[in-house]
Amino acid sequence: MKTVITDKTTIGEIVAADYRTAAVFEKQGIDFCCGGKIPIAEACKTGGIDLAALVSELESLQHEPVDRSQNYSSWSLSFLADYIVNTHHVYLKENDDQIVAYAQKIAAVHGERHPEVIRIAAIFEKIAADMVAHLKEEEEVFFPALKRAEAARTSAKQPDATDRETIKSSLVRLHREHEEVGDAIHEIRRLANGFRIPDDVCNTFMLTYRKLDEFEEDLHKHVHLENNILFLKASRL
């Protein structure tokens, strides 16, 4: 089913309908995860982008069917929550401490010539620490309440009042935390000059920047799936 894109269609709505459009927005420097609520016309005006040309490029993708494995908006809340945990939460748990260690190492070795890496290490250390509590709330509080509420609705029952209140309060907090981590990783990219590798650095420096770039890519998809799909569906419960 084709998505009709108007000036008021938000970035998040477009990517939620077809995740392939994320690559187009990335290329144009448009934030599709934390900035998903922004209408496409406003995003183009802010970025000095030709709206008609961008819409044409996005619509050209619709000539090919969406791969079922990327049709995230059609998934149940429970299935999507499990996917997020098994894919993105696992990635964070496996990589955050390693990236912290790499960032601290290059800050100690290269900080004198490249003082920006000292700040990068400090910012990422806070990101990693904050994500521990964030993931814990999602896995132990928010997602279980979401699954119970969805199961109740599927059985034509009213979700439990406690679960509804948990979902409501968690949505506010998790949205705010997404904004914070999004701002932090954008600051890291700015400090790292788009993760361009200086000429006078070691292999660990290069590896750290590649891992930070990878982390940002994973974060964008992770936050998009939650902000623009899962959270919207959850708010309707």
N, C-alpha and C positions, 0 to 999 in steps of 0.2 A: 504494500500500500504506500503510495507516494505521499510525502509530507509537503504541504503547501507552505512555502516560506514567505512571510510578509515582513514588513518593517518591524512589527511588534513581536515576532516570533523570537523567543529567547535562545541564547546559545545552548543552554542546557537542554531545551526541548528538542533542538535539532540533533544534538549528539545522542540524546536518549533514544531517539527514533532510529538512528543509524550511526553506530560508533565509528564507522569509517570516516565520518566527517571530522572527527577529532584531529586527524592528521592535517586536514586543510586548515583548521583553526590554529594548530600548533605552528604551521608554516608561516601564518600571518601574525604570530605573536599574540593571539587572542586567548585569554584564559577561559577554558570551557568547564572547569571544575568549580573552583570557588567563585568564579565570575559567571556562573551559569545562568543567573537570573537576569542578566543584562540583555535587552533586546538587540538583535543583530544590527539594526540601523544605528543604534547608539554606539555599539562597539566599533563599527566602521568609522563613524564620525570621530570618535576619540583617537583611533589609530591611523586616521588619514587613509583609509582603505576604500577602494571602489566597491560600493555595495552591490551594484548590478553584476559586476564581474565575479564577486565572491559568491553571490546567490547562484549564478550560472554554473560555477564550478561545483558547488554543493549539489545542485539538482542533477548534474551529469552523473553523479554516483548512483542515482536512483534507477538508472537503466539496467543495473545488475542487481539481482536479489541479494538480500542480506543473509550472510551465513548464519545458520541457526545457532551456532556456538557463540555468536556475538549479538544475538537478539535479546539482550538483557532485559529490556522493558517488558517482555512477554513472560519472564520467569516469575514464579511465585516468590513471595517475600522470604519464605523459609529457605527455598533453594538458593536465592540470591545471597541471603545472609551466610549460608554455608559456603558458598563460592568465595565470598569476600574473606571469610576466615581462612579457608584452606589455601587461598591464593595470596592475597595481599597481607593478611596478618602473619602468615607463615614467612613470607618474604621479609617483613620487618623484623621478626624475631630472629631470623637467621643472619641478617645483615647489619642491623643497627649498631651493635657493639663493635663489630669489625670496622665499620666506617668511622666510628668514634676513635678507635685506636689508631687508624691510619691518619685521620685528621690531626690528632694530637701529635703524632710522630712528625708529620711534615711541618707542623707549627714550630716544634722544637728545633728542627734541622734547618728549615728555610724561612723561619719567621723574621729574621733580621733583614734579609733581602726582599722578602715578600710578606710584609706585615699583614696583608689581607687574610692570610691563612690562619693567623692567630684568632682573628674574629670569626672566621668560618668554623674553626674547631669549637669555639665557645657556643656559637649558635646551634651547631648540629648536636652538641652534647645535650643542650636543653631540649631539642626536638626529640632525641632518643629517650630522654627521661620522661618527657610529657607523654610520649606515645605508650609507655608502659601502662599508665593509668587509663588512658583513652581506650586501648584495646581491652583491658580488663573490664571496663564498664560495658563495652559493646558485647563481649562474649558472655559475661556473667549476669548482666542486668538487662540491657536493652534488647538484644536479640532473643533471649528466652521469652521476655514479655511479648515481643513482636510475634513470635511463633505461636504462643498461646492465644493471642488475640486473633491471628489469622485462622487458626484452627476453629475457634469459636464461630467466626463469621462463616467459615466453610460449612459448619454444621447448623447454620441459620440461628445461631445463638448470639446474645449480646456479650462482647468481650468483658472480662472482669474489670470492675472499676479501678482496682489497684493497678492492673496492667495498663489500662488507658492512661492513668496518671503518670505511671513510670515512663511510658512512651512519650507523653507530652513534655515532661521535664527533661528527659534525656535528649530529645530533639533540639531543644534550645541550647543545652550545654555542648552537645556534639557539633552542632553547626558553628558555634563560637570557636571551638577548638580547631575545627577545620580551617577557619579563617586565619587563626593564629599560625598554624603550621604552614599554610599556604604563603602567608606574608614572610615567614622565616626562610622558606626554601627559595622564594623569589629574591630575598636579600642575599642569600648565598650565591645564587646565579649572578647577581649584579657584582658582588665582590670578586667573584671568580672570572669576571669578564666573559660570561657565557661558557665557562669551563674550557677556555683556550689554554693550552699548555705553554708555559714560558720555556725559553730555550735552555735555561741554565738549571734545570731541575732533574731529580732522580726518577727512577722507575716507580718508586712508592708514591711520589707526587702525582705522576701520570695516572696511576691506578686509583688513587683517591679521587681525582677529578672525574674519572670514568664512573666510579661507584656512585658519586654524588649525582651525576647526570642520570644514571640508571635509577637511583632512588627517586629523583624528581619525576621521571617518566612513570614509574610505578605509582607514585603518590597521586599524580593527576588522574589516572584511571580509577584508583581506589576511591578518591574523593568524589569523582564524577558519579560512580555507581551508587554511592550513598546519597550525596546531595541531590542529584537530579533524577534518581529513580527510586531507590529504597526509601529515603526520607519522605518523598512526596506521597508514595503509596502508604507509608506508615501513618502520615498525618490524617489520612482519610479513615483510619480505623477508629 
